[in-house]
Amino acid sequence: MTVLVVAEIARGALAPATRDALSVAAALSPEGTVGVAVGTGARSAAEALARYGVGRVWVADDDRFDSAPVAATAHAVAQAATAAGADTILVGGTAFGRDLVARLSVRWDAAAATGVTEVRRDAGALLIRRPVFGGRAHETRKLVVPRCALAVRPHAFPAPVERPAPLAAETLDVAAVPARLFGPRRTAVEAAVTGQGPSLGDASIVVSGGRGLRSAEEFGIVEDLARALGGAVGASRAVTDAGWRPPSFQVGQTGRSVSPQLYLAIGI
Ligand SMILES: Cc1cc2nc3c(=O)[nH]c(=O)nc-3n(C[C@H](O)[C@H](O)[C@H](O)COP(=O)(O)OP(=O)(O)OC[C@H]3O[C@@H](n4cnc5c(N)ncnc54)[C@H](O)[C@@H]3O)c2cc1C
């Protein structure tokens, strides 16, 4: 079994969510894991993968991927997976990771799953578990297919163990990625109003407030506590509907999915 871990790069470094993918890969295929990193900072992301024992990494340090749609990255990742002879692709379950596996299901002809909280081998197939129906149930699925692409849920797995390996970087031939995929470029990003501290999706501590806080001003105690704990601020829909905080704070079925190790709900 050969597993390809996709390094997500955030601000030029390995995104924390990639460590969840590394942890799953180490359990599934300790000796058969390879990596891929594309975009600005790909080389340093590859070095970070090597610290976790993934020494063979396909690299495309090309800034065109930074502003291109995920379709361009999916093409490059599929190319690396084919070159590596991989049967499974793992990526952290961020917005990027979820978008990527959906595209890989078509581009690489793979079974795709997101929000994965358990993965194990079962008689030549992969058995995965994940929450469904907004977390009201868990489904187990057996992937009896030659290729799988999985986005693993942040914080659902133990931290990967560092076991440095020498980096054997392979240059990815980006000329094979069709130029049209780089066409729709992102030219600007304006930050929405969000809480201070870590982003809700990545945070290992989330402090959320609800209608029980009674006013926009009183909601400030939630923010004070989150700041003191180094956590992210969330809110119920009652709070965002009332306009106490913007919709970007909302946690839940029609808001953000969170998977912290500690969730404090105040007045919810
Ligand atoms: C299709 C659909 C999608 C939805 N999606 C979402 C979603 O994504 N996210 C979401 O949050 N909601 C969502 N909702 C709304 C959800 O069903 C609830 O109505 C909402 O979450 C209630 O918010 P709340 O708990 O803050 O308010 P309330 O239900 O009013 O609860 C307030 C709580 O505060 C407690 N309280 C009051 N005073 C105090 C005090 N002094 N100290 C401590 N506790 C106190 C009360 O006992 C109560 O438990 C959705 C609803 C629908 C129909």
The ligand as a Gaussian input file, in Angstrom:
#p B3LYP/6-31G(d) Opt

LIG

0 1
 C      -32.273000      24.393000       9.524000
 C      -31.691000      24.973000      10.782000
 C      -30.325000      25.115000      10.876000
 C      -29.754000      25.653000      12.033000
 N      -28.403000      25.779000      12.098000
 C      -27.863000      26.247000      13.228000
 C      -26.448000      26.361000      13.353000
 O      -25.694000      26.082000      12.419000
 N      -25.963000      26.811000      14.512000
 C      -26.763000      27.167000      15.574000
 O      -26.246000      27.568000      16.615000
 N      -28.088000      27.081000      15.463000
 C      -28.656000      26.640000      14.328000
 N      -30.008000      26.578000      14.250000
 C      -30.798000      27.113000      15.345000
 C      -30.886000      26.155000      16.541000
 O      -31.886000      25.205000      16.295000
 C      -31.198000      26.919000      17.837000
 O      -32.386000      27.645000      17.665000
 C      -30.110000      27.888000      18.259000
 O      -28.863000      27.239000      18.208000
 C      -30.373000      28.350000      19.672000
 O      -29.330000      29.204000      20.092000
 P      -28.990000      29.375000      21.636000
 O      -28.706000      28.041000      22.240000
 O      -27.957000      30.434000      21.742000
 O      -30.344000      29.989000      22.235000
 P      -31.441000      29.366000      23.191000
 O      -32.047000      28.148000      22.604000
 O      -32.339000      30.496000      23.535000
 O      -30.630000      28.898000      24.462000
 C      -30.085000      29.792000      25.416000
 C      -29.530000      28.958000      26.554000
 O      -28.921000      29.817000      27.502000
 C      -29.274000      29.364000      28.795000
 N      -29.161000      30.504000      29.715000
 C      -30.007000      31.538000      29.865000
 N      -29.537000      32.375000      30.809000
 C      -28.376000      31.853000      31.257000
 C      -27.430000      32.249000      32.235000
 N      -27.598000      33.365000      32.953000
 N      -26.346000      31.480000      32.429000
 C      -26.163000      30.350000      31.701000
 N      -27.030000      29.913000      30.771000
 C      -28.127000      30.662000      30.552000
 C      -30.700000      28.858000      28.638000
 O      -31.036000      27.970000      29.688000
 C      -30.603000      28.147000      27.301000
 O      -30.148000      26.826000      27.481000
 C      -30.583000      26.053000      13.113000
 C      -31.967000      25.897000      13.007000
 C      -32.514000      25.376000      11.854000
 C      -33.998000      25.224000      11.762000

